[in-house]
Amino acid sequence: MTTTQQSFAPSEQAQSFLSREVHQLFIDGQMVPAESGKTLSTNNPSTGEVLAHFAAGGPSDVDKAVLAARKAFNGPWSSWSPYERQALLHRVAQVLDQRFEELAEIEALDMGAPVSRLRNSKASLMKMLAFFASQATSISGETLMNGIPGNVATMTLKAPVGVIGGIIPWNGPLNGQFWIIGAVLASGCTAVLKPASEASLSVLRTAEILHEAGVPAGVINVVTGSGSSAGNALAAHPDVDRVAFTGSTETGRRIIEASTVNIKKLQLELGGKSADIICADADLDKAVPGAAMGVFSNSGQICFAGTRVLVQRPIVDQFTERLLKFMDSLRVGHSLDSSATLGPVVNQNQLDTVLNYIDIGRNEGAELLYGGQRLGDDLGNGYFVQPSVFGGVNNTMRIAREEIFGPVLSVLPFDDIDEAIAIANDSEYGLGGAVWSQNLSTAMRAVHGVHTGTMWVNCYGYIDPLVGFSGTKLSGYGYKGTAAHMDTYLYTKSVYMQL
């Protein structure tokens, strides 16, 4: 592992946005201050310095945003044809293609993801927008037979549910917001987005760009602020018809409770503690880097990170040796450093959490094989932590059971595939998982046996909206991707016609 810290400056476009005195709320097509006049600050995780100030929205601001979204939903937007919504999504994709570098730099500075990783995610965003554009013209009901006497025709229609409350996590808001925005534009819904206070800037800038691209005022609104104020108000708002949330299981529980106010529809992508199973016949040339980056990508701040790496006993030593050698190839650096593999974690609180879990692992008797320290010196006051590997881990340890959300990998041995499946399932989470084996029967046994929303075979982390993904157990519910995703933004209306 190497480190580097230099002075990196964003482009003129990104700097122009970041230099604003205060980043205001985006409501009904305009930037407006929070009614309280209060602001919050966000730090650059690579330096620890204050990056920007943004409006601290509260319940009254959420009220205004929801009112704007409802007005837009009931206005001319509701009469747009499927082809018009599809054309809008194509325009949005074209504009974002042109402006992506600016957005990537803003996100890199705000939440710490390496800009190289964000640039690589551009293709995924373009695919997502193409998918939702296709869905705009694919919404349909059915003509149904019936048993009613006389000449009665029956059918079903699909209609947009209304105002969507989108609560967006800090670990990838630039692309993550489009699971909501894409479905909103394709379905005819409207939305109020509440980004995490740790990383709000790319969402605010995106809202402005969408408006410039032709998204009507009120269709996409953004209220920044704390989760306890703006987030809670949005989740409980009686005029919000559906909430899409990605974040912690603890917060997900509170959103479920808040949804009872008006029986909101929910889509919840919550925590994870995914198992990555490495069988003795795995191709280690692929499995070692694949399993490593299944954890260390985005500095471990991914909900489906495969942090429990289950390795079959005959190859534990060989796998671990090759893993540690791979660790030496990782480069940790400033988020705008194009050569950096890993950036910082998002803030001081997350840094403290990760370091605390490393201490817990040591105290539980796990063997720290690599990393384990905060990185200073060359990296200054940024929130950098060494990517870390633990050996000698068993599934009763907290580092094997609790979501760390940082670059910490635990190696757990197993004897046969049935034991690996049992260990993988011995978790309250069920978001992701993988198996590496050249034996198709072994791989499919794991695919069918592991109780999780997504499984990868001889790879890790692929997500495509044509295929989709979901969680089970405490990892939440509600599908992202495929027509099932669109269905959650629509409701079915039965129609009976006496002819």
Secondary structure, 3 states (H helix, E strand, C coil): CEEECCCCCCCHHHHHHHCCCCECEEECCEEECCCCCCEEEEECCCCCCEEEEEECCCHHHHHHHHHHHHHHHHCHHHHCCHHHHHHHHHHHHHHHHHHHHHHHHHHHHHHCCCHHHHHHCHHHHHHHHHHHHHHHCCCCCCEECCCCCCCEEEEEEEEECCEEEEEECCCCHHHHCHHHHHHHHHHCCEEEEEECCCCCHHHHHHHHHHHHCCCCCCCEEECCCCHHHHHHHHHHCCCCCEEEEECCHHHHHHHHHHHHHCCCEEEEECCCCCEEEECCCCCHHHHHHHHHHHHHHHHHCCCCCCCEEEEEHHHHHHHHHHHHHHHCCCEEECCCCCCCCECCCCCHHHHHHHHHHHHHHHHCCCEEEECCCECCHHHCCCCCECCEEEECCCCCCHHHHCCCCCCEEEEEEECCHHHHHHHHHCCCEECCEEEECCCHHHHHHHHHHCCCCCCEECCCCCCCCCCCECCEECCEECCECHHHHHHCCEEEEEEEEEC
